[in-house]
Amino acid sequence: MSDRELPPVVEALLEWRKRNGLSQEAAVRVMATYGYPVTVASLAQWEKGNRKPSVLAAIAIMGFLQKYPVVPPSAPPYPLG
């Protein structure tokens, strides 16, 4: 990750991913399963500080993180990264 300051939504998403033990690829699959499609490329760019999610994407992601702070046990198994 770069030394750039990350937007709060990206910090929260990164913390969620680490807390759940998910690789970027697995995090994207989990988010898509629950109706929040994000590409691996976008996630990687956000976490590197090279890009920021749009305002609408940031709002949707914060809603997802509040609704699913922990990957639900009913979620299909995803490889941990």
Backbone as JSON, one array per atom type, in Angstrom:
{
  "sequence": "MSDRELPPVVEALLEWRKRNGLSQEAAVRVMATYGYPVTVASLAQWEKGNRKPSVLAAIAIMGFLQKYPVVPPSAPPYPLG",
  "N": [[0.85, -1.18, 0.0], [0.43, 2.28, -0.62], [1.86, 5.38, 0.65], [-0.13, 7.17, 0.71], [-2.97, 8.81, 2.09], [-5.8, 6.98, 2.87], [-9.25, 7.01, 1.9], [-11.87, 7.11, 4.39], [-13.85, 5.1, 3.92], [-12.47, 3.22, 2.43], [-10.48, 2.48, 4.22], [-12.13, 1.27, 6.13], [-13.16, -0.84, 4.62], [-10.83, -2.28, 4.07], [-10.1, -3.0, 6.69], [-12.32, -4.63, 7.3], [-11.94, -6.68, 5.43], [-9.52, -7.79, 6.29], [-10.21, -8.52, 8.92], [-12.02, -10.55, 8.41], [-10.39, -12.33, 7.19], [-10.0, -12.38, 4.4], [-8.87, -12.57, 1.05], [-8.29, -10.15, -1.58], [-9.65, -11.07, -3.84], [-11.45, -12.96, -2.74], [-12.93, -11.29, -1.07], [-14.23, -9.65, -2.93], [-15.85, -11.58, -4.16], [-17.52, -12.31, -2.01], [-18.78, -9.85, -1.5], [-20.15, -9.49, -3.94], [-21.89, -11.65, -3.84], [-23.73, -10.77, -1.99], [-24.93, -8.71, -3.32], [-23.34, -6.48, -3.91], [-21.5, -5.51, -6.2], [-18.13, -5.32, -6.97], [-15.06, -4.8, -8.61], [-12.01, -6.71, -8.65], [-9.85, -5.28, -9.55], [-10.65, -2.61, -9.07], [-10.89, -2.64, -6.25], [-8.22, -3.19, -5.56], [-6.93, -0.89, -6.56], [-8.12, 1.07, -4.97], [-7.24, 0.29, -2.41], [-4.52, 0.66, -2.69], [-4.4, 3.32, -2.78], [-4.48, 4.68, -5.14], [-6.8, 5.3, -6.46], [-10.16, 6.45, -5.75], [-13.27, 5.31, -4.41], [-16.39, 6.1, -6.03], [-18.79, 8.54, -4.86], [-21.36, 7.39, -4.64], [-20.67, 4.66, -4.71], [-19.12, 4.52, -2.39], [-21.05, 5.05, -0.42], [-22.71, 2.81, -0.76], [-20.89, 0.76, -0.14], [-20.3, 1.33, 2.55], [-22.8, 0.82, 3.63], [-22.96, -1.93, 3.12], [-20.82, -2.85, 4.73], [-21.76, -2.18, 7.26], [-24.01, -3.78, 7.41], [-22.96, -6.35, 7.1], [-20.7, -6.96, 9.05], [-19.2, -9.12, 9.73], [-18.36, -11.93, 7.82], [-21.13, -13.77, 6.96], [-21.96, -16.94, 8.45], [-23.44, -18.53, 6.78], [-22.54, -17.97, 4.31], [-21.18, -19.01, 1.17], [-18.3, -21.17, 1.11], [-15.17, -19.56, 0.93], [-11.94, -19.2, -0.46], [-9.33, -18.4, 1.72], [-7.03, -15.69, 1.83]],
  "CA": [[0.0, 0.0, 0.0], [1.22, 3.5, -0.7], [1.82, 6.24, 1.84], [-1.26, 8.08, 0.57], [-4.04, 8.61, 3.06], [-6.95, 6.33, 2.25], [-10.56, 7.5, 2.37], [-12.4, 6.29, 5.49], [-14.56, 3.92, 3.44], [-11.47, 2.23, 2.01], [-9.9, 1.98, 5.47], [-13.12, 0.37, 6.73], [-13.22, -2.03, 3.77], [-9.59, -3.01, 4.31], [-10.22, -3.61, 8.02], [-13.31, -5.7, 7.17], [-11.32, -7.78, 4.69], [-8.52, -8.42, 7.17], [-10.92, -9.13, 10.05], [-12.65, -11.77, 7.92], [-9.37, -13.19, 6.6], [-10.3, -12.51, 2.97], [-8.04, -11.95, 0.02], [-9.08, -9.22, -2.38], [-10.52, -11.85, -4.7], [-12.52, -13.54, -1.93], [-13.77, -10.18, -0.61], [-15.06, -9.25, -4.07], [-16.87, -12.62, -4.34], [-18.49, -12.18, -0.92], [-19.58, -8.64, -1.73], [-21.04, -9.73, -5.08], [-22.92, -12.59, -3.38], [-24.73, -10.0, -1.26], [-25.46, -7.64, -4.16], [-22.45, -5.32, -3.94], [-20.45, -5.86, -7.15], [-16.9, -4.52, -7.04], [-14.04, -5.6, -9.29], [-10.74, -6.87, -7.95], [-9.0, -4.17, -9.98], [-11.06, -1.4, -8.33], [-10.51, -2.81, -4.86], [-6.76, -3.06, -5.47], [-6.58, 0.53, -6.76], [-8.55, 1.81, -3.78], [-6.37, -0.05, -1.27], [-3.19, 1.23, -2.95], [-4.5, 4.77, -2.7], [-4.38, 5.24, -6.48], [-8.13, 5.77, -6.85], [-11.15, 6.48, -4.67], [-14.6, 4.93, -4.89], [-17.31, 7.22, -6.23], [-19.62, 8.82, -3.68], [-22.4, 6.36, -4.57], [-20.03, 3.4, -4.34], [-18.72, 4.63, -0.98], [-22.26, 4.91, 0.39], [-23.12, 1.41, -0.85], [-19.91, -0.06, 0.59], [-20.51, 1.54, 3.99], [-24.01, 0.08, 3.97], [-22.59, -3.34, 3.14], [-19.98, -3.11, 5.9], [-22.61, -2.1, 8.45], [-24.92, -4.93, 7.4], [-22.18, -7.59, 7.18], [-19.37, -6.72, 9.63], [-18.52, -10.42, 9.71], [-18.92, -12.75, 6.74], [-22.1, -14.67, 7.57], [-21.61, -18.36, 8.38], [-24.17, -19.14, 5.68], [-21.9, -17.62, 3.04], [-20.44, -20.14, 0.61], [-16.88, -21.13, 1.5], [-14.28, -18.82, 0.05], [-10.55, -19.4, -0.07], [-8.71, -17.3, 2.46], [-5.81, -15.28, 1.15]],
  "C": [[0.89, 1.24, 0.0], [1.11, 4.28, 0.6], [0.67, 7.24, 1.76], [-2.31, 7.76, 1.62], [-5.25, 8.04, 2.33], [-8.24, 6.95, 2.77], [-11.08, 6.58, 3.47], [-13.12, 5.02, 5.02], [-13.58, 2.82, 3.01], [-10.77, 1.64, 3.23], [-10.84, 0.96, 6.11], [-13.21, -0.93, 5.94], [-11.98, -2.89, 3.98], [-9.62, -3.7, 5.67], [-11.2, -4.78, 8.0], [-12.69, -6.92, 6.51], [-10.33, -8.52, 5.56], [-9.19, -9.15, 8.34], [-11.55, -10.46, 9.65], [-11.67, -12.72, 7.24], [-9.55, -13.42, 5.11], [-9.23, -11.87, 2.11], [-8.9, -10.94, -0.73], [-10.09, -9.97, -3.24], [-11.71, -12.42, -3.92], [-13.46, -12.44, -1.43], [-14.73, -9.74, -1.71], [-16.17, -10.28, -4.29], [-17.94, -12.52, -3.25], [-19.38, -10.97, -1.16], [-20.57, -8.85, -2.88], [-22.18, -10.66, -4.69], [-24.06, -11.84, -2.69], [-25.17, -8.74, -2.0], [-24.62, -6.38, -4.23], [-21.29, -5.62, -4.89], [-19.31, -4.83, -7.18], [-15.89, -5.4, -7.78], [-12.78, -5.67, -8.43], [-9.83, -5.69, -8.3], [-9.36, -2.88, -9.22], [-10.63, -1.49, -6.88], [-9.01, -2.61, -4.67], [-6.34, -1.6, -5.61], [-6.97, 1.37, -5.56], [-7.58, 1.58, -2.63], [-4.95, 0.47, -1.45], [-3.2, 2.75, -2.83], [-4.4, 5.45, -4.05], [-5.69, 5.82, -6.98], [-9.03, 5.78, -5.63], [-12.47, 5.99, -5.24], [-15.45, 6.19, -5.1], [-18.13, 7.41, -4.96], [-20.69, 7.74, -3.54], [-21.83, 5.01, -4.17], [-19.65, 3.41, -2.86], [-19.92, 4.45, -0.06], [-22.72, 3.45, 0.41], [-22.18, 0.51, -0.04], [-20.09, 0.11, 2.09], [-21.77, 0.82, 4.46], [-23.75, -1.41, 4.06], [-21.81, -3.67, 4.41], [-20.78, -3.06, 7.2], [-23.53, -3.32, 8.55], [-24.19, -6.24, 7.62], [-20.79, -7.34, 7.77], [-18.52, -7.98, 9.68], [-19.18, -11.21, 8.59], [-19.87, -13.76, 7.37], [-21.69, -16.14, 7.42], [-22.32, -19.07, 7.23], [-23.56, -18.83, 4.32], [-21.19, -18.86, 2.49], [-18.98, -20.05, 1.01], [-16.04, -20.4, 0.46], [-12.85, -19.08, 0.49], [-10.0, -18.19, 0.65], [-7.38, -16.97, 1.81], [-4.83, -14.72, 2.02]]
}
